Amino acid sequence: MVWAVPEQVEMLAGVLSAGGIEVLGAGSPIAAQSGAVAQGFGCSVQDDLRHMLSSESPDLVLLASPGGFGTSDLEGDLGALQHAHSRDVAVATMEPIPGEATVISGTGWTDAIHTGAFGEFVRVVPMVRRGRLIDELMATLETFGVIRSMSVSLCAPKAFGSLGARVFEAMDLVRTLVGVPEIIDASYQGGASASVNGLHQLPGQSLRGLHGIMAAHLRMTDGRGVLVQVSDQVGRSGLMMTLLGDEGEIRVRDGGFVRLDQSGDEIDSYSMEMQAGVDPSSMRLTEQLIQLCSGVGPVRSPVDHASVLAMGHTALLSARTGQGETPETIRRLLMEV
């Protein structure tokens, strides 16, 4: 079952068809658009997300556009996720849940995040880190030594999620490869349709519904640095990373990576089979949804929601204040039970 907006239907229909996944029901966070979304998938109309999660029994519920889920009736929404999990219904989201860190303090969400159970209730998709490319990269990093500096550019069309979704995806990748930074200093520019009028644009306080471009410098406690650039203002997804260390460098793209020593000689590489004309995010989304539906896939470490959400919200805070902020402050809010 799918919860989406009409602008996502064409992309999702292609992804689900490629994965051999049949849509049994669909709806939209905008009630008046539920019929159009369901018609796009050729399935029955669902107009109650809470009911889908608590009472229906598909293999998977995909929250392509969660709307207000996880923002108002927090305990009720968490209960719906728990009901789905208890019935072995996999739940995936294409947007960060929760969207705003401060609203969950003192609720059951903090306990679920603290214990790690939250990662079993809902999976964020698509995630670069949960693909074969990063599996292979992790293998070569075993002999690469310490990553001294890294740059990450991660972009995707907004049909695959908001800018907040790309921030979450990039921060998960950084945390996995380098760790949680001490300071994040970020800047933000709104979407192309945003009115600038010479004014400095500021993001809201939620990762949900955020659109535009964000750039950030992340500084680790030992002085190492990471440059991050993310956007949902593109026509095709693109991943570019450069990892620098004492052993040389690794250049990563969607289709693979090449490792060079300090003399510039290639000492390792990996190439993925890419489908011509298919967006890389579509390939990742199809693969990860198949794994969720089947319950079969590679064993990978779960998302550290407390750290990744803290990093994402710290970037928002920094863009608002215009100065470096520390993820530890946000993380403490996320962990207050």
N, C-alpha and C positions, 0 to 999 in steps of 0.2 A: 504494500500500500504506500501511496505517495502523498505528501503534503507539499504543495509547490505553488508558484505563481505562473500565469500563462507564459511569461517570457522564458521560462525554463523548460517548458514542455517539449519543444523540438529537440533540444539537447538531451534531455533525460530519456525521451523515447528512443533515441539512437543508442544511448548507453545501455539501457535495459534490454533492448532488442539484441545488441551485440553480445550481451551476457546470457541470453536465453531466459530472461526473467520476465514473467507475466505479471502485469499489474491488475490486481483484483478490485481495487477501489482507490479513489483519489479525491482530494479536496484542496482547499486553499485557505490561508490565513485571512484572506479577504473573502467573506462569505459570498458576495455577489459573483465571485469568479470561480467558485467551486465547480459549477456546471461546465464552464469552458475548459477547465483543467481536466476534468473527468472525460469530457468528450475528446480531448486531445489524445488521451490514452485508450479510448474506446472501452471504458470500464464504468462501473457504478459510481455514483456520487457519494462522497463521505463529507459530512459537514460538521463533525465533532471529533477533533483530534484526541481529546481525552478518552472518548469512547473507543477510538481506533487502538489506542495503547492499552487500555484497561480491559477491553472485552473481545476485540477481534483477535484472530489467531493466524495471521500470515507468517511466512518465514521471516519477513523483514518489513519494517516501517521506515521509510526514508523521509526525513524532515529536510527537504531541499530548501524550504523557506519556513522556518519555525514561527515567524510572526511574533506574537507576544508570549509564546510558550517559554516558561522559565523566567518571566519578568514580573508577574503580578502575584498570582496565587501559587507561591513557591512550593508550599508543602503539598498541595494538590497535584501539581505538575510532577514533583519528585515521586509521589505515590503512583502516578500513572506509569512512570518509567520502571518503578519497582514491580508493578503488576505485570508489565510486559516481560521483564526479565524472569519473573517467576514462572511464566508460561513458555519460556524458551523462544520468545519473539525478539529477534535482533532489532535494535534501533540504531539508525545511523543519522547523523546530522551534517549538513554542509555549512552550518554556521556555528560559531562558538556558543556553547551552552554551559554555564550561564553567560549572558551577554555583558553583564555589568557586575563587577566584583563586589562592590560595597553592599548590594541589596541582599546578598545571601548570608551575611554575617549573623550568627546566632540561630540559623535555621538547620534543618536536617541535611541540606546540601553540603555544609561545611564538614559534617561528620562523614558523609559519603565520600567526599573528596579526600579527607584525612586518612580514611581507612583504605582507599584505593578502590572501593566498590563502585564508585561513579564511572570508572572506565569500563566496567562490565555492563552498566546500565545503558550507555550510549557511546557510539564510536564516531569520531569526526572523520569525514571523508570529503574529497580525496586528500591523502597525505603523502607528500613526497617521501618522507622518512619510512613509510611502511611499504616500500616497493623494492624490487630486485636491485635497482640501481644503487640504493644506499646500502643494501646488504653487501654488495660487491665492494663498495667504497670502504665499508667498515673492515672488510678483510684486508685490503691493501694498507689501511691505516695502522694495522697491527705492527707493521715494520717501518712506518713513516716517522714515528716519533711524535713529539708534541707539535700541535698546530699552533704556530706563533701568531698568525694573522689569517683572517678569512673574510671573504666578501661573498654575499648572497644576494642574488636578484631573482625574485619569484613573482611572476605575473600571470594572471588568468582573466578571461572575460568574466563579466559579472554574473553570467548564468551559472558559473561554478561557485558562486558565493561572493559575499561582499569583500571589501578591503580588509575588514576585520577577520574574515576567514583566512585570507592570505597572511595576515600578521600572525595569527595563531599557528598556521602551518610553518611559517619561517622560524618562529620562536621555538617550536618543537624541534626543528632541525638543528638550530643553533645549540639548544640545551643538550641534545644528544651528542653532537660532535665536539663541543667546547665546554659546555657547562652553563650555569646560571651566572649572569654578569653582576658586577657590583653596582654599576651605574649605567643607565640608558639615557641617551640624549637624542631626542627625535624631533623631526619636523613633519608637517602635514600640509598637503594641498588638496582641496576638495575636487570633486569631479569636474569634467569639462563644462557642465551646465551650471556650475556654481558661480554666483556673482562675486567677483573679487573687488572691483572698485578701488584697487590699491590698498585694500585692508588685509592685514595678516589673518588668514583663516584658521579657525580652531575646530578640532573635532569635538564631538559630544563626549559623554562619559561612558558610552557603551560601544563595544566592538560590533554589536548587531546593527546592521543598516548603515555602516560606515562605508563611504565610497571615495575614491580618489587615489592619491599617491602618498606613501609615507617612506621617509628615509631615516635611518637611525645609526648612531655609533654606540656600540656596546663595549664597555671596558670591564675586563675581568680583574679580580683582586690582585693578580700577579702582573698586571700591566698589559697583557695581551688584548688585542682589539678585534672586533667584528663589525663590518659594514653591512647593513641590511637595506635593501630597497624592494618595496612591494607595491603592487598596483592592481586594480581591477578595471583599469581604463585601457584595455588592449583588445585586439581582435583574435589573438591566438596566444595560448599559454607558452611560457618560456621560463626555463630554469638555467641560471648561470652561476657557477661558484668557482672561486679560486682559493685554494688552501696553500699557505706558505709555511715552511718549516725548515729545520736544519738539514733535512734530507733532500730539499728541492721544492717542487710544487706539484699540485694536482689540479687540473682544469676539468671541471664537470659541466656537462650539458645534458639535456633531456635524453639524448641518444647514447650517453656513456661518458667515460672519462679517460684521460691520459695522464700518466704520472711521469714527470721528468726529474732527473737528478740535477745537481747544481751545475753540471756542464751542459745541460740542455738535452741530454740523451734520454730517449724514452726507455723506461725500465718496466713499465706495466701499463696495461690499458684494458678497457672493457667496453663492448659495444652491445647495445640492445637492438632488437628488431623493432623498428618503428613502422607503423602503418601509414602509408602515404595519404595525406589529406585528412588524417584523424588527429584531433587535438591531443597533445600529451596528457592533459588533465582528464580527457575522456577515457583514455587507455587506463590511467590509474584508477579512475572511478569505477569502470567496468570490472577490473580485476578485484578491487576491494569489496564491491557489492556481491560478486560471485562468492568470494570467501565467506562473507557474512551469511549469505543465504544457505550455503552448503555446510558451514561450520568447519570447513577444512581449509587450512592455509599454513604458511610458515609461522613458527613461533617467534614473535618479536616482543621486545619490552613494551609495556603499556605506556600510554601518554602520562606524563607526570602533570596532571591537570593543575595542581596547586602552583607549580613553578611556571608552567607555560602561560596560564591565565595571568599570573602575577607579572610576567614579562610583557605580555601584550597590553595589559592595563597600565603598566608603568610607562610604556611608549606613548599611550594616549595622554597620560598625565603630563609627561615631559613636553609633548607638543602643545599642551594647554598652558603650561607655566613658562615655557621658553628656557628651561634649564634642565640639567641632568637630574634624574630621580632614581631612587633605589627600589628594585623589585621586592626587597625584604619587607618594606612598609606595606605593600599591597598583599604580600603573602601572609602576613600576620592577620590581616582582615579576613582573608579567605579561610584561615584555620581557626577563627574564633567560633567556638561551638556554643 
